[in-house]
Amino acid sequence: MRAMILPLLAALAAVSLHAQQASPYIPVDDETMPYVEHLIRAGVIADPDPLTRPLRRGDVVAALQAADTTGATAAVRATVRALLARLVPASGSPSYRADLYLQAAAANQDRRDPLRPVGDGYVAGRGGMRLSAAFGPVALSSHAYIDQYLQFDPDYTGNKSKNPPGRLTDAYISVQGKYGEAFLGALNRNWGPTGLDGFLTSPYAYSYDHLMLRAGTRAVRAEVLTTQLDDMTDTAGVVIHRYWASARVLMRPWKWMVASVDNATLWYGPTRTFEPRFLNPLKLSFITVNDDNLSDSQNSLLNGSLRLALPRGIVLQGSLLVDAISGGIDAHAPDPLPTRGAIDGVADIPVAHGMAVRVWTGAVSAYAYRAPSGPQNTVMLRGVGLGENFADYWETGVTVSLVPWPFILLRPELVFLKQGEGDFRLPNPPLPVAGPVIFEGVIERTLRLGLAGEASILRRLDLDLNAGVHRIENAEHQTGVSRTRFVGRVALTYRFGGAVRLPE
């Protein structure tokens, strides 16, 4: 595998030498991204890369500079100017940045996802430094931080014994050219409708090291992401190695339409290694399994996403995931689990005065991301989903986003969730399974009335607020148990640093 990857990286780097200036990415959890996403949904700026996150800093800057704000409110125009002041790189090349911050945060529950609260809450301090550089076709980045919250988050599976624990994330080298990119490092990605977790590649799990290759144009491009997952031990005590590849072909036949065909594979076994046959973005892996006559030791998933830009700035997005169909296509070896898949859709509607309305819905079946062979073939990394982190649910909601004052964003929301007891972290019941496609066991129902908001105070102080009231029926899947709960989180961040001048 190394013999194949290294020449490919070298070839792409050579092609990139005559390319435009490279640009680091803006992480999906960066404090500027809620404002950028609002401006996109409100039709103020164009989406630099539909169905794809994170965005490159240079592409966001170009979109902000090209924005026509003549009809926007004074608050929106001031927000665009403030974003440009934060994001425009220092003139010249090479360029370097050192962005430092200190944060204090508190919440009355422990999970990042406020819709599914767990735990009793926390008070935590955080501090870190984001380093980035760009020169020619190369972009470098590294984000080192310590964070007491990592000790509380149930979805952080690293070493929590350190006090405080820390991480290195957004750490990568990216070689970018006009027709491609070679990326090696750790960075959260989302492939699919923006604002919803992608079914195959999402930012829910904490960032993990991976190799990503991209080739193509604005009209057609192919991408593949691959990584090694955590080992597992089977019932006989044998160590099982696990690997993951997510690939897609993204097409933009018209300016108003973007579509992708995604294909992902998890393969495992005591002697398995990286296998090039699963890294081909132009070939479906379940066909490869048949062509190569492989034993049943992989999980292949197929996903399609679509984005339509309609008149008046309305944007429709959606995805459909097919994991497996009950019975399968092989009559001699029918699939013993219920049909597994997921579907979602979202509509973004700009309204007057720079506001945007978003309506969304989505459902994931009870046994999605699993396979008959058991947990070693479940799409997760140390128990956290690589795509969606929850299964067996239906969710729908509406939110309004607006900028009432410069660099202040408010997002009231109303969300309804039906959550069954299906969980891909659990071993499969005895096969074949006769359970339902969706909503196993007792259904928990949650109605959330919430408000999220961000504000920049005194230019270097950022406030992040998320609060909501939940009305829960069949709480914790106990029939007849109802409760009302307030869920809230607040964080205050002080930022300093910025562009750095270094000798050539």
C-alpha positions as CSV (number, residue, x, y, z in Angstrom):
1,M,0.0,0.0,0.0
2,R,2.8,2.4,0.9
3,A,4.4,1.7,-2.5
4,M,1.2,2.9,-4.2
5,I,0.4,6.0,-2.0
6,L,3.9,7.6,-1.9
7,P,4.3,7.9,-5.7
8,L,0.7,9.2,-6.0
9,L,1.4,11.9,-3.4
10,A,4.6,12.9,-5.2
11,A,2.8,13.0,-8.6
12,L,0.0,15.2,-7.3
13,A,2.5,17.5,-5.6
14,A,4.4,17.9,-8.8
15,V,1.2,18.7,-10.7
16,S,0.4,21.3,-8.0
17,L,3.6,23.3,-8.3
18,H,2.1,25.7,-10.9
19,A,-1.2,26.0,-9.0
20,Q,-2.6,29.0,-7.2
21,Q,-1.8,29.7,-3.5
22,A,-2.9,26.9,-1.2
23,S,-5.3,27.7,1.7
24,P,-5.8,26.1,5.1
25,Y,-9.3,24.9,6.0
26,I,-11.7,26.6,8.4
27,P,-12.6,23.8,10.9
28,V,-16.3,22.9,11.0
29,D,-16.4,24.0,14.7
30,D,-14.6,27.3,14.2
31,E,-16.3,30.3,15.8
32,T,-16.7,32.0,12.4
33,M,-18.6,29.1,10.7
34,P,-22.1,29.7,12.2
35,Y,-22.0,33.2,10.6
36,V,-20.7,31.9,7.3
37,E,-23.4,29.2,7.2
38,H,-26.1,31.7,8.0
39,L,-24.9,34.0,5.2
40,I,-25.1,31.1,2.8
41,R,-28.6,30.1,3.8
42,A,-29.8,33.7,3.7
43,G,-28.5,34.0,0.1
44,V,-26.0,36.7,1.0
45,I,-23.0,34.7,-0.2
46,A,-22.6,31.7,-2.5
47,D,-21.7,28.3,-1.0
48,P,-18.1,27.8,-2.0
49,D,-18.3,24.0,-2.0
50,P,-21.8,22.5,-1.8
51,L,-22.3,19.1,0.0
52,T,-18.8,19.5,1.4
53,R,-17.4,20.8,4.7
54,P,-14.9,22.1,5.9
55,L,-14.4,25.0,3.5
56,R,-11.0,26.4,2.6
57,R,-10.3,29.8,4.1
58,G,-9.4,31.3,0.7
59,D,-12.7,30.2,-0.8
60,V,-14.8,31.7,2.0
61,V,-12.9,35.0,1.7
62,A,-13.6,35.0,-2.1
63,A,-17.3,34.4,-1.5
64,L,-17.4,37.2,1.1
65,Q,-15.6,39.6,-1.2
66,A,-18.0,38.8,-4.1
67,A,-21.1,39.2,-1.9
68,D,-23.7,41.8,-3.1
69,T,-24.8,43.4,0.2
70,T,-26.6,46.4,-1.3
71,G,-30.0,45.1,-0.2
72,A,-28.8,43.7,3.1
73,T,-29.3,45.3,6.5
74,A,-26.5,47.3,8.2
75,A,-26.0,44.5,10.7
76,V,-25.4,41.9,7.9
77,R,-23.0,44.3,6.0
78,A,-21.0,44.9,9.2
79,T,-20.9,41.1,9.9
80,V,-19.5,40.5,6.4
81,R,-16.8,43.2,7.0
82,A,-15.9,41.7,10.4
83,L,-15.6,38.2,8.9
84,L,-13.3,39.5,6.2
85,A,-11.2,41.2,8.9
86,R,-10.8,37.9,10.7
87,L,-10.2,35.6,7.7
88,V,-8.3,37.6,5.1
89,P,-4.7,36.2,5.3
90,A,-1.6,38.4,5.6
91,S,-0.5,39.8,2.2
92,G,2.2,37.9,0.4
93,S,3.4,34.3,0.4
94,P,4.4,32.5,2.5
95,S,1.8,33.4,5.1
96,Y,1.7,32.2,8.7
97,R,-0.9,32.5,11.6
98,A,-0.8,31.8,15.3
99,D,-4.3,32.1,16.8
100,L,-4.5,31.6,20.5
101,Y,-7.5,31.5,22.8
102,L,-8.7,30.9,26.4
103,Q,-12.2,29.6,27.1
104,A,-14.5,29.1,30.1
105,A,-17.6,26.9,29.6
106,A,-20.4,25.4,31.7
107,A,-23.4,23.2,30.9
108,N,-26.0,21.2,32.8
109,Q,-25.4,18.0,30.7
110,D,-22.3,16.4,29.2
111,R,-23.0,15.7,25.5
112,R,-22.2,18.0,22.6
113,D,-25.5,17.1,21.1
114,P,-28.1,19.0,23.2
115,L,-31.0,17.0,21.8
116,R,-29.9,13.8,23.5
117,P,-28.6,15.0,26.9
118,V,-26.7,12.8,29.3
119,G,-24.9,13.4,32.6
120,D,-25.1,16.1,35.2
121,G,-23.1,18.8,33.6
122,Y,-19.7,20.4,34.0
123,V,-17.7,23.6,34.4
124,A,-14.5,23.5,32.3
125,G,-11.6,25.6,31.1
126,R,-10.0,25.3,27.7
127,G,-6.9,26.9,26.1
128,G,-5.2,26.3,22.8
129,M,-3.3,27.6,19.8
130,R,-4.1,27.2,16.1
131,L,-1.0,27.3,13.9
132,S,-1.3,27.5,10.1
133,A,0.9,28.3,7.1
134,A,0.5,28.5,3.4
135,F,3.2,28.6,0.8
136,G,2.8,27.8,-2.9
137,P,0.7,24.7,-3.2
138,V,1.2,23.6,0.4
139,A,-1.0,24.3,3.5
140,L,0.0,23.3,7.0
141,S,-2.1,23.3,10.2
142,S,-2.0,22.2,13.8
143,H,-4.3,22.9,16.7
144,A,-3.0,22.0,20.1
145,Y,-5.3,22.5,23.1
146,I,-6.1,21.3,26.6
147,D,-9.7,21.0,27.6
148,Q,-11.3,19.8,30.9
149,Y,-14.5,19.1,29.1
150,L,-12.9,16.0,27.5
151,Q,-13.2,14.3,30.8
152,F,-17.0,14.6,30.7
153,D,-17.9,14.1,27.1
154,P,-19.2,10.5,26.6
155,D,-18.2,10.6,22.9
156,Y,-14.5,11.4,23.6
157,T,-12.8,8.0,23.8
158,G,-9.2,9.1,24.3
159,N,-7.2,9.0,27.6
160,K,-9.2,10.9,30.2
161,S,-6.8,10.2,33.1
162,K,-4.7,13.4,32.3
163,N,-5.8,16.5,34.2
164,P,-6.6,18.3,32.1
165,P,-6.6,16.1,28.9
166,G,-5.4,17.6,25.7
167,R,-5.4,16.9,22.0
168,L,-3.7,17.8,18.7
169,T,-6.3,18.2,16.0
170,D,-6.8,20.0,12.7
171,A,-3.2,18.8,12.2
172,Y,-2.4,18.1,8.5
173,I,-0.4,18.8,5.4
174,S,-2.4,19.5,2.3
175,V,-0.9,19.8,-1.2
176,Q,-3.5,21.6,-3.3
177,G,-3.5,22.0,-7.1
178,K,-5.9,23.3,-9.7
179,Y,-7.1,19.7,-10.4
180,G,-6.5,17.9,-7.2
181,E,-5.4,17.7,-3.6
182,A,-3.4,15.2,-1.4
183,F,-4.2,15.5,2.3
184,L,-2.7,13.6,5.2
185,G,-3.7,14.4,8.8
186,A,-6.6,14.9,11.2
187,L,-9.6,17.1,10.3
188,N,-13.3,16.7,10.7
189,R,-15.2,16.4,7.5
190,N,-18.9,16.3,6.4
191,W,-20.0,14.9,3.1
192,G,-23.7,15.6,2.4
193,P,-26.3,18.2,3.1
194,T,-24.7,21.0,5.1
195,G,-25.8,21.4,8.7
196,L,-26.8,17.7,8.9
197,D,-24.3,14.9,9.8
198,G,-23.4,13.0,6.7
199,F,-24.5,9.4,6.6
200,L,-21.0,8.1,5.7
201,T,-18.6,10.9,6.5
202,S,-19.5,13.3,9.3
203,P,-17.8,15.4,11.9
204,Y,-19.6,13.8,14.9
205,A,-16.6,11.7,16.0
206,Y,-13.5,13.6,17.2
207,S,-11.1,14.1,14.3
208,Y,-8.9,11.1,13.4
209,D,-5.9,10.8,11.1
210,H,-6.7,9.9,7.5
211,L,-5.4,10.1,4.0
212,M,-7.7,12.0,1.5
213,L,-7.1,12.2,-2.2
214,R,-9.2,14.4,-4.5
215,A,-9.0,14.9,-8.3
216,G,-11.2,16.7,-10.8
217,T,-12.7,20.0,-11.7
218,R,-15.6,22.1,-10.4
219,A,-17.9,20.1,-12.6
220,V,-16.8,16.6,-11.8
221,R,-14.4,15.3,-9.1
222,A,-13.6,12.1,-7.3
223,E,-12.5,11.8,-3.7
224,V,-11.4,9.0,-1.4
225,L,-10.8,9.0,2.3
226,T,-9.2,6.1,4.2
227,T,-8.1,5.3,7.7
228,Q,-7.3,2.5,10.1
229,L,-9.9,1.9,12.8
230,D,-9.5,0.4,16.3
231,D,-8.8,-3.3,16.6
232,M,-11.4,-5.5,18.2
233,T,-11.2,-9.0,19.8
234,D,-13.6,-11.7,18.9
235,T,-15.1,-14.3,21.2
236,A,-12.1,-16.6,20.7
237,G,-9.6,-13.9,21.8
238,V,-8.3,-13.3,18.2
239,V,-7.4,-9.6,17.4
240,I,-9.4,-8.3,14.5
241,H,-7.9,-5.5,12.4
242,R,-10.4,-3.0,10.9
243,Y,-10.1,-0.5,8.1
244,W,-12.4,2.1,6.5
245,A,-12.6,3.9,3.2
246,S,-15.2,6.4,2.1
247,A,-15.3,7.6,-1.5
248,R,-17.5,9.6,-3.7
249,V,-17.9,11.2,-7.1
250,L,-19.3,14.8,-7.0
251,M,-21.0,16.2,-10.1
252,R,-22.2,19.7,-11.0
253,P,-23.8,19.4,-14.4
254,W,-25.6,22.8,-14.0
255,K,-25.0,25.7,-11.7
256,W,-28.2,25.0,-9.8
257,M,-27.6,21.3,-9.2
258,V,-24.9,19.3,-7.3
259,A,-25.1,15.6,-6.8
260,S,-22.8,12.9,-5.3
261,V,-22.6,9.2,-5.3
262,D,-20.9,7.9,-2.2
263,N,-19.5,4.5,-1.5
264,A,-17.9,3.3,1.7
265,T,-16.4,0.1,2.9
266,L,-15.4,-1.3,6.3
267,W,-13.3,-4.4,6.0
268,Y,-11.8,-6.5,8.8
269,G,-10.0,-9.7,9.8
270,P,-7.0,-11.0,11.8
271,T,-4.7,-10.7,8.7
272,R,-6.3,-7.8,6.8
273,T,-4.3,-4.7,5.9
274,F,-5.0,-1.7,3.6
275,E,-6.4,-3.0,0.4
276,P,-6.3,-0.8,-2.7
277,R,-9.4,-2.5,-4.2
278,F,-11.6,-0.6,-1.7
279,L,-9.9,2.8,-2.4
280,N,-11.3,3.2,-6.0
281,P,-13.8,6.1,-5.9
282,L,-15.0,5.1,-9.4
283,K,-16.0,1.5,-8.5
284,L,-18.7,0.2,-6.1
285,S,-17.1,-2.0,-3.4
286,F,-20.0,-4.5,-3.2
287,I,-19.3,-5.2,-6.9
288,T,-15.6,-5.6,-6.1
289,V,-16.5,-8.1,-3.4
290,N,-18.2,-10.3,-6.1
291,D,-15.5,-9.7,-8.7
292,D,-12.8,-10.8,-6.4
293,N,-14.9,-13.6,-4.8
294,L,-14.2,-12.4,-1.3
295,S,-15.5,-13.9,1.9
296,D,-18.2,-12.0,3.9
297,S,-15.8,-9.9,5.9
298,Q,-16.7,-6.4,4.9
299,N,-19.6,-4.0,5.1
300,S,-20.4,-2.0,2.0
301,L,-22.7,1.1,2.1
302,L,-24.0,3.2,-0.8
303,N,-25.2,6.8,-0.4
304,G,-26.5,9.5,-2.8
305,S,-26.8,13.2,-2.1
306,L,-28.5,16.0,-4.1
307,R,-28.5,19.8,-3.8
308,L,-30.9,21.9,-5.9
309,A,-30.8,25.7,-6.0
310,L,-34.2,27.0,-6.9
311,P,-35.5,30.5,-7.7
312,R,-35.7,33.1,-4.9
313,G,-32.6,31.6,-3.2
314,I,-34.4,28.5,-2.0
315,V,-32.1,25.5,-1.6
316,L,-33.2,21.9,-1.2
317,Q,-30.7,19.2,-0.1
318,G,-31.2,15.5,0.7
319,S,-29.4,12.1,1.1
320,L,-30.4,8.5,0.8
321,L,-28.3,5.7,2.4
322,V,-28.6,2.0,1.5
323,D,-26.7,-0.3,3.9
324,A,-28.5,-3.5,3.1
325,I,-32.0,-4.8,2.0
326,S,-33.6,-7.5,4.0
327,G,-33.0,-10.8,2.2
328,G,-30.4,-9.3,0.0
329,I,-29.7,-10.0,-3.6
330,D,-28.2,-13.4,-3.0
331,A,-30.9,-16.0,-2.6
332,H,-28.4,-18.6,-1.4
333,A,-27.2,-16.3,1.5
334,P,-30.1,-13.9,2.4
335,D,-29.3,-11.0,4.7
336,P,-30.7,-12.0,8.2
337,L,-31.1,-8.4,9.5
338,P,-34.0,-6.1,8.7
339,T,-33.5,-3.5,5.9
340,R,-30.9,-1.0,6.9
341,G,-30.7,2.5,5.6
342,A,-31.4,6.2,6.2
343,I,-32.9,9.3,4.6
344,D,-32.9,13.0,5.2
345,G,-33.9,16.3,3.6
346,V,-33.5,20.0,4.3
347,A,-34.9,23.2,2.8
348,D,-33.2,26.6,3.3
349,I,-35.5,29.6,2.6
350,P,-34.1,33.1,2.6
351,V,-36.6,35.7,3.9
352,A,-36.5,39.5,4.3
353,H,-33.8,41.4,6.1
354,G,-31.1,38.7,5.9
355,M,-33.1,36.0,7.7
356,A,-33.2,32.4,6.8
357,V,-35.6,29.6,7.6
358,R,-34.5,26.0,7.7
359,V,-36.8,23.0,7.7
360,W,-35.4,19.5,8.0
361,T,-36.3,15.9,8.6
362,G,-34.4,12.6,8.7
363,A,-34.7,9.0,9.8
364,V,-32.2,6.2,10.4
365,S,-33.3,2.6,10.6
366,A,-32.8,0.4,13.7
367,Y,-30.0,-1.7,12.4
368,A,-28.2,0.8,10.2
369,Y,-24.4,0.7,10.2
370,R,-24.4,-2.9,11.4
371,A,-23.7,-6.2,9.7
372,P,-24.7,-9.8,10.5
373,S,-21.1,-10.6,11.4
374,G,-21.3,-8.5,14.6
375,P,-19.6,-5.4,16.2
376,Q,-16.3,-5.8,14.4
377,N,-18.1,-4.8,11.2
378,T,-20.0,-1.8,12.6
379,V,-19.3,1.6,11.2
380,M,-17.8,3.2,14.3
381,L,-14.5,4.2,15.8
382,R,-14.1,3.2,19.4
383,G,-17.9,3.1,19.8
384,V,-18.6,6.5,18.1
385,G,-20.2,6.6,14.7
386,L,-18.1,7.6,11.6
387,G,-21.3,8.9,10.0
388,E,-24.4,9.2,12.2
389,N,-23.8,8.5,15.9
390,F,-27.4,7.3,16.5
391,A,-29.7,4.9,14.8
392,D,-33.4,4.0,15.1
393,Y,-34.8,7.5,15.1
394,W,-36.9,10.0,13.2
395,E,-36.2,13.7,13.7
396,T,-37.8,16.8,12.2
397,G,-37.5,20.5,13.0
398,V,-37.6,24.1,11.9
399,T,-35.1,26.9,12.8
400,V,-34.9,30.6,12.0
401,S,-31.5,32.4,11.8
402,L,-31.0,36.1,11.9
403,V,-28.3,38.8,12.5
404,P,-30.2,41.5,14.5
405,W,-26.9,43.4,15.3
406,P,-23.4,43.2,13.8
407,F,-21.7,39.9,14.5
408,I,-24.6,38.6,16.7
409,L,-26.4,35.5,15.4
410,L,-29.6,34.1,16.9
411,R,-31.2,30.7,15.9
412,P,-34.5,29.8,17.6
413,E,-35.6,26.3,16.9
414,L,-38.4,23.7,17.4
415,V,-37.4,20.1,17.1
416,F,-39.3,16.8,17.5
417,L,-37.4,13.5,18.0
418,K,-38.7,9.9,18.1
419,Q,-35.9,7.6,19.3
420,G,-36.2,3.8,19.5
421,E,-33.9,1.5,21.4
422,G,-31.9,0.3,18.4
423,D,-28.2,1.0,18.9
424,F,-25.3,-0.1,16.6
425,R,-23.0,-0.4,19.6
426,L,-24.9,-3.4,20.8
427,P,-24.3,-6.9,19.6
428,N,-26.9,-8.3,17.2
429,P,-29.6,-10.4,18.7
430,P,-29.8,-14.1,17.5
431,L,-30.1,-14.3,13.8
432,P,-32.3,-14.0,11.8
433,V,-33.8,-10.9,13.3
434,A,-37.5,-10.5,13.1
435,G,-37.6,-7.0,14.6
436,P,-38.9,-3.8,12.9
437,V,-37.0,-1.8,10.4
438,I,-37.4,1.2,12.7
439,F,-38.4,1.9,16.3
440,E,-37.3,-1.1,18.3
441,G,-38.6,-1.3,21.8
442,V,-40.1,1.6,23.7
443,I,-40.1,4.9,21.7
444,E,-38.8,8.0,23.5
445,R,-40.4,11.2,22.3
446,T,-38.7,14.6,22.7
447,L,-40.1,18.0,21.9
448,R,-37.4,20.7,22.1
449,L,-37.9,24.5,22.1
450,G,-34.5,26.0,21.9
451,L,-32.3,29.0,21.2
452,A,-28.7,29.0,20.0
453,G,-26.7,32.1,19.6
454,E,-23.2,33.5,19.0
455,A,-21.9,37.0,19.6
456,S,-18.6,38.8,19.2
457,I,-18.0,41.2,22.0
458,L,-15.3,43.8,21.9
459,R,-13.9,42.1,18.8
460,R,-11.8,39.5,20.7
461,L,-14.4,38.1,23.1
462,D,-16.9,35.5,21.7
463,L,-20.0,34.3,23.4
464,D,-21.6,30.9,22.5
465,L,-25.0,30.1,24.0
466,N,-27.3,27.1,23.5
467,A,-30.4,26.6,25.7
468,G,-33.7,24.7,25.3
469,V,-36.6,23.2,27.1
470,H,-37.3,19.5,26.5
471,R,-40.7,17.8,27.0
472,I,-39.9,14.1,27.1
473,E,-42.3,11.2,27.0
474,N,-41.3,7.6,27.8
475,A,-38.1,9.1,29.2
476,E,-35.1,6.7,29.0
477,H,-37.5,4.3,27.2
478,Q,-39.6,3.7,30.2
479,T,-43.3,3.5,29.3
480,G,-45.4,6.2,30.9
481,V,-42.5,8.2,32.4
482,S,-42.6,11.9,31.4
483,R,-40.5,14.8,32.3
484,T,-39.6,18.4,31.4
485,R,-36.0,19.4,31.4
486,F,-34.0,22.5,30.7
487,V,-30.7,21.9,28.8
488,G,-28.2,24.7,28.5
489,R,-24.6,25.5,27.7
490,V,-22.6,28.7,27.7
491,A,-19.0,29.4,26.7
492,L,-16.9,32.6,26.7
493,T,-13.8,32.7,24.6
494,Y,-11.0,35.3,24.5
495,R,-9.0,35.2,21.3
496,F,-5.6,36.8,20.6
497,G,-2.8,36.4,18.1
498,G,-3.1,36.4,14.4
499,A,-0.8,36.8,11.4
500,V,2.9,36.2,12.0
501,R,5.8,37.5,9.9
502,L,8.7,35.1,9.6
503,P,11.9,35.4,7.7
504,E,12.0,33.8,4.2
